[in-house]
Amino acid sequence: MTNDEKAKWFSRAVKFQLEGLIFLEMKSRKNGIGTWVIEDGKSKAFLNSNLEWEAETAQSQKDESFIIRTRFDLDTALALYEQYKMFNLDLQGIQEKAISAFA
């Protein structure tokens, strides 16, 4: 496979594993621009703009606010996931310190 063929194949990919069962997935594409979600493959929840996991709702129940909270351009989706990881590591460190303080 040539590099051009690889690039063409990659541009059509719509789902990438970020870590464990966490995936970056393209949900739609308009005018060559993708709309992406961060999905927890185990719980089928989406990371929203508040850095919280939000359960997927049935297609008929998805309102505009759900779409706005959970769909992002590629750069924003990746940045939110990085923020989520940093926040969780900080929170984990605080919990460990609190536990050891009371031990």
Secondary structure, DSSP 8 states (H G I E B T S, - for coil): --HHHHHHHHHH--EEEEETTEEEEEEEEETTEEEEEEEETTTTEEE-TTS-EEE---GGG--HHHHHHH-B-HHHHHHHHHHHHHHHHHHHHHHHHHHHHH-
